[in-house]
Every structure is written in C-alpha cells, then in structure tokens.
C-alpha cells in the first residue's frame, strides 16, 4: 500500500512498472514492423536479471487465452500508442524551436538517448534517486543524443527548486512530459504538479500526458488483470500503487481553465493511422485512456 513518503528502486513498488513499460518497448523494437525503435529498452530490462518481464521482451507472453497474454495485448497496444504519440510530440516541439525538455517521473525512458534532438537541447529527467542511479549505471557506456541532466527528487516534494538548481531556465519554452505518472500521485499532488508546470512555463511551452478514465470492465475482469500482472511479477499488486480518482481533476479541464490550448488523441487511431491493426477486444479499454497535449497561452499551436 502506498504512503505519502514511500520510496522505491527499479525492482519494487512503482519502479517495477517502469520495467514493464520498458519490456513492452523492447518487444516492439524486436518486431520487423516496429513503429519505433528503442535499442536501450532491452538492456534496461535484462539488467535486473531473469523474470516475467524478460518473457515480454522475447514475445513469450502474448499467446492464446492466457490471462497474461490478454493483459499484454491490452496494455501493450496502449503502451505502443502512447510511445508513438509522445515521440511525435517531442519531434513537433523540437521543430518549433523548443530546446528544453523535462520528463517527469522518467523511469526507464530512453528518449534522451534515442531521439534525434537538435543541437543545444537539454533533457531534464526527474525521478527517484535509485531509479536514476540504475539507469545511469546500466547505460554508462552509452552517450545521450542531448545534454541529459538527472534531477533526483520525489515529485511529491519541492521538485521545482531541485529543477532550478540543475540549471532549468524558466524564461525558455519547455516541452514537459508526464507519461504514466498521474495515477501514482494523490489527487492534490497532481494539481500541485500542474500548478508548478504552469508557473515554470514560458510562453510557447507545452505539456503532454496520459491518464486512465476509471477502471475497465467488470470486477471479474479487474481481478483477472491483477492475477495476470502477478504472473509477470508475483510481488506486484498494480491497483495498490494507484491513488484514488476521488477529487482528481480532469487534466483537459484543468489546462483549458488555465488558458492552455488542449488537444487530445484517440490511442486506437494513433496505431491504425500507422498501419497497426487493433483487436476489437482491446480497443474499448484503450479508449479509456486520455492522450493529450496542452500549449501554454500565447504559444503557437
């Protein structure tokens, strides 16, 4: 169960979810028709040793009627869609001249290494100290494609000050990302994070994020999902890591009320527009997820 001052490394609690997403990116990278390439993901997953996540990397989970296979198809398709969406978001931001990037709760995100950043780009990665330490050690012999600055901080604490101490320039437009983050924050902390992002954003800044809308399916479906997750990692109880949605702002409404221009995308369409078919059995659950971008006041869309 989460507490307001809990912490973790990459093999426990919230950190394990970063392993799962990296495993899905590694599995996509292995496909001959991959929609993106993340050559760092597999190394980041296998660095912790053998386990259920390695089965995802090798494509050994997506099979038949097995519950883990169904979970893989649902979560996997959405993870690929959101990766494509956020990759395109950063490419657009760079094309608009943005050279300052902040990835909130960066986990095992390897975009600082794998995207083609323009010269002069600085990528700030914020996360728990042990998570950043694991990634730095695992990729120690790899050179990032931009200037990468680690900011070891808990996002429930004074992360804006930590960001400033590491050279963040509040006068420059910023491309922010909160991928797979918001449900791991209490409702009040989510709004404080939005307020801080808005306060630190120069004109032309933008924010991209995703968040689920409610629990999918029946109680039986939720129980089967929990059991399937535990097939991959017996110690992971996914729902226990999420904070309640009670009192949580809809980020579309929050940013619109603050004067930002909000646009959202259908994750199913993100895949089908790229030629990837989405099974009917998972499309409905995928559409419970919000993919959105918000551009700050006076910024050009």
JOZIGI-V965393 format. One record per residue. N is the residue number from 1. RES is the residue in one letter. PHI is phi in degrees with one decimal (999 if undefined). OMEGA is omega in whole degrees, -180 to 180 (none if undefined). D_LAST is the distance of its C-alpha to the last C-alpha in Angstrom with 2 decimals. Layout:
# JOZIGI-V965393
n,res,phi,omega,d_last
N,RES,PHI,OMEGA,D_LAST
N,RES,PHI,OMEGA,D_LAST
This chain:
# JOZIGI-V965393
n,res,phi,omega,d_last
1,X,999,-179,41.00
2,X,-72.0,171,38.20
3,X,-130.0,-175,39.04
4,X,-69.8,-179,36.97
5,X,-124.2,-179,38.22
6,X,-71.9,179,38.51
7,X,-139.4,-176,37.64
8,X,-163.0,168,37.73
9,X,-111.0,-171,37.79
10,X,-75.6,-177,36.49
11,X,-106.8,-179,39.46
12,X,-146.3,175,39.52
13,X,50.4,-176,37.65
14,X,-61.7,-180,33.84
15,X,-58.4,-179,34.21
16,X,-64.2,-180,35.67
17,X,-64.4,176,32.54
18,X,-65.6,176,30.81
19,X,-62.3,-179,33.70
20,X,-61.4,-180,33.14
21,X,-66.9,177,29.48
22,X,-63.0,178,30.51
23,X,-63.1,178,33.34
24,X,-65.7,177,31.08
25,X,-67.4,178,28.91
26,X,-65.8,179,32.18
27,X,-64.0,177,33.48
28,X,-62.3,-179,30.44
29,X,-61.5,180,30.83
30,X,-73.9,-177,34.44
31,X,-71.2,177,33.63
32,X,-65.6,179,34.11
33,X,-107.3,-176,31.03
34,X,-54.4,179,28.87
35,X,-84.3,173,25.13
36,X,-158.0,177,24.71
37,X,-123.6,174,27.28
38,X,-125.6,-176,28.01
39,X,-70.4,-178,31.35
40,X,-96.1,-172,31.61
41,X,-61.7,-177,31.54
42,X,-63.0,178,35.11
43,X,-60.9,-179,36.56
44,X,-66.0,179,34.91
45,X,-79.5,-176,36.45
46,X,-69.7,179,39.85
47,X,-63.8,180,40.21
48,X,-94.7,-180,41.33
49,X,100.1,-177,44.07
50,X,-74.2,179,44.88
51,X,164.7,-177,43.77
52,X,-60.9,-179,41.94
53,X,-66.2,178,38.59
54,X,-65.6,176,40.27
55,X,-64.0,176,41.20
56,X,-64.2,180,37.55
57,X,-56.3,-177,36.94
58,X,-86.5,179,39.89
59,X,72.1,-176,38.90
60,X,-100.0,-177,42.00
61,X,-107.2,-174,40.53
62,X,-77.5,-175,38.93
63,X,-147.1,170,42.19
64,X,48.5,-179,43.90
65,X,-97.7,180,44.01
66,X,-57.4,-176,44.11
67,X,-61.2,178,42.07
68,X,-64.7,177,40.45
69,X,-65.5,178,39.49
70,X,-65.3,178,37.85
71,X,-61.5,180,35.98
72,X,-59.3,-177,34.84
73,X,-65.4,-179,33.49
74,X,-72.5,-178,31.52
75,X,-66.9,-178,30.14
76,X,-62.8,180,29.98
77,X,-61.9,180,27.82
78,X,-68.3,180,25.30
79,X,-60.6,179,25.39
80,X,-68.8,180,24.72
81,X,-62.2,-177,21.81
82,X,-70.8,176,20.12
83,X,-62.5,178,20.91
84,X,-60.7,-177,19.28
85,X,-62.9,-177,16.12
86,X,-74.6,173,15.90
87,X,-60.7,179,16.98
88,X,-64.5,177,14.15
89,X,-59.2,-180,11.72
90,X,-68.3,178,13.49
91,X,-61.8,178,13.66
92,X,-66.1,179,9.91
93,X,-60.9,179,9.86
94,X,-63.2,180,12.93
95,X,-64.7,178,11.73
96,X,-87.5,175,9.18
97,X,93.2,179,12.43
98,X,-75.8,-178,12.69
99,X,-122.8,178,16.43
100,X,-125.1,-175,17.25
101,X,-125.9,176,17.29
102,X,-127.5,178,19.14
103,X,-106.1,-178,20.59
104,X,-83.7,-175,22.32
105,X,54.8,-171,25.59
106,X,-68.1,178,25.22
107,X,54.0,180,28.49
108,X,-105.4,174,29.20
109,X,-61.1,-179,25.66
110,X,-111.2,-177,26.22
111,X,-62.4,177,22.74
112,X,-60.6,-179,23.78
113,X,-96.6,-166,26.46
114,X,-99.3,179,25.22
115,X,-86.9,-179,21.69
116,X,-88.1,-177,21.47
117,X,-78.2,175,20.01
118,X,-65.2,176,19.69
119,X,-56.0,179,22.52
120,X,89.5,-180,22.24
121,X,-75.3,175,20.22
122,X,-115.8,179,21.76
123,X,-112.5,176,21.65
124,X,-93.4,177,23.18
125,X,-114.7,-180,24.88
126,X,-108.7,174,26.23
127,X,-171.3,177,29.04
128,X,-59.4,-177,32.71
129,X,-54.3,-177,34.98
130,X,-69.1,178,36.98
131,X,-66.7,179,34.01
132,X,-64.4,180,32.63
133,X,-64.3,179,36.20
134,X,-62.5,-178,36.73
135,X,-64.0,-180,33.67
136,X,-60.9,180,34.57
137,X,-68.6,-177,38.15
138,X,-70.6,-179,37.36
139,X,-107.9,-174,35.03
140,X,-59.8,-179,37.08
141,X,-94.4,-180,37.86
142,X,-108.6,179,34.29
143,X,-99.3,176,32.01
144,X,-67.7,-179,28.32
145,X,-88.3,177,25.81
146,X,-141.2,173,24.21
147,X,-71.5,-175,25.84
148,X,-107.4,180,26.36
149,X,-122.5,178,27.42
150,X,-84.0,175,29.06
151,X,-125.8,-176,28.95
152,X,-82.6,-175,31.76
153,X,-159.6,174,31.21
154,X,-85.7,-176,31.31
155,X,-71.0,173,28.09
156,X,-89.2,-180,30.37
157,X,-109.5,-176,31.53
158,X,-83.5,-179,30.14
159,X,-70.2,177,27.68
160,X,-58.5,179,25.55
161,X,-66.1,178,28.72
162,X,-62.5,179,29.41
163,X,-64.7,178,25.97
164,X,-60.8,-180,26.57
165,X,-61.5,180,30.04
166,X,-95.7,172,28.64
167,X,98.1,177,26.64
168,X,-62.1,-178,23.22
169,X,-108.4,-178,21.58
170,X,-69.9,179,19.90
171,X,-88.7,-179,18.89
172,X,-102.9,177,16.65
173,X,-61.8,-174,13.13
174,X,-128.3,170,13.88
175,X,-102.8,-179,12.89
176,X,-96.2,174,15.15
177,X,-137.6,172,16.85
178,X,-124.2,-177,19.41
179,X,-93.8,177,20.80
180,X,61.4,-173,23.98
181,X,-108.9,-159,24.50
182,X,-62.3,-178,24.27
183,X,-72.0,177,27.48
184,X,-91.6,175,29.42
185,X,-111.0,170,28.71
186,X,-59.8,-178,30.56
187,X,-54.7,-179,28.59
188,X,-65.0,179,29.00
189,X,-67.4,177,27.95
190,X,-60.6,-180,24.71
191,X,-65.9,177,23.82
192,X,-63.9,178,25.03
193,X,-64.4,178,22.77
194,X,-60.7,-180,19.68
195,X,-61.8,180,21.06
196,X,-67.2,178,21.62
197,X,-59.2,-180,18.16
198,X,-62.2,-178,16.75
199,X,-67.0,-177,19.55
200,X,-91.0,-171,18.96
201,X,-94.4,172,15.21
202,X,-73.2,177,14.46
203,X,-51.6,-179,11.47
204,X,91.0,177,8.39
205,X,-70.3,179,10.16
206,X,-146.3,-178,9.41
207,X,-131.0,174,12.16
208,X,-123.9,-178,13.36
209,X,-160.4,170,16.71
210,X,-138.9,174,19.28
211,X,-160.3,179,22.22
212,X,-79.5,178,25.02
213,X,-113.2,177,25.95
214,X,77.6,-180,29.70
215,X,-89.7,-180,32.45
216,X,-77.7,168,32.83
217,X,71.4,-178,36.07
218,X,-82.1,175,39.52
219,X,-60.5,178,41.41
220,X,-62.9,179,43.14
221,X,-63.1,179,39.89
222,X,-66.3,179,38.71
223,X,-65.3,179,42.10
224,X,-65.5,177,42.02
225,X,-63.6,179,38.63
226,X,-60.7,179,40.05
227,X,-66.1,179,43.11
228,X,-65.9,177,41.11
229,X,-59.9,-178,39.14
230,X,-72.0,171,42.50
231,X,-65.7,-179,43.76
232,X,-80.3,178,41.18
233,X,-147.7,-175,41.88
234,X,-57.6,-178,44.85
235,X,-90.2,-174,43.78
236,X,-98.1,174,40.30
237,X,-112.7,-167,40.03
238,X,-56.7,-175,36.35
239,X,-63.2,180,36.31
240,X,-72.0,-179,38.12
241,X,-88.9,-177,35.17
242,X,-92.5,172,32.73
243,X,-85.7,-179,32.71
244,X,-60.8,174,33.07
245,X,-81.7,-178,30.21
246,X,-60.4,179,32.20
247,X,77.9,-176,30.29
248,X,-83.9,177,27.06
249,X,-71.6,169,23.81
250,X,-76.5,-175,21.43
251,X,-60.7,177,18.33
252,X,-63.2,-180,16.11
253,X,-69.1,-177,18.13
254,X,-62.6,-177,18.32
255,X,-71.2,177,14.68
256,X,-62.7,179,14.11
257,X,-65.5,179,17.24
258,X,-84.4,176,16.06
259,X,92.4,178,13.21
260,X,-80.4,176,10.35
261,X,-89.4,-172,7.89
262,X,-105.8,173,9.75
263,X,-133.4,179,9.88
264,X,-127.3,-177,13.20
265,X,-129.8,175,15.13
266,X,-84.8,-178,18.82
267,X,-61.6,177,20.55
268,X,-65.8,179,23.17
269,X,-64.1,178,20.79
270,X,-55.5,180,19.27
271,X,-79.5,-176,22.87
272,X,-64.5,177,24.11
273,X,-66.3,177,21.33
274,X,-101.4,176,22.63
275,X,86.7,-179,26.17
276,X,-101.9,178,27.36
277,X,-70.5,180,29.42
278,X,-116.8,180,29.29
279,X,-59.6,179,32.68
280,X,-56.6,-175,32.98
281,X,-65.1,-179,34.67
282,X,-112.8,-175,31.58
283,X,-60.5,-178,28.75
284,X,-62.4,179,29.44
285,X,-65.8,179,29.39
286,X,-61.4,-178,26.18
287,X,-75.3,172,24.46
288,X,-79.0,-177,25.57
289,X,-100.4,176,22.92
290,X,-92.4,167,19.43
291,X,-115.5,-176,16.68
292,X,-144.3,172,13.46
293,X,-127.7,176,10.28
294,X,-127.2,180,9.23
295,X,-114.6,-171,6.83
296,X,-68.2,-179,9.25
297,X,-53.4,-179,10.03
298,X,71.4,175,9.18
299,X,-78.5,180,6.43
300,X,-86.0,-179,3.76
301,X,-82.0,none,0.00
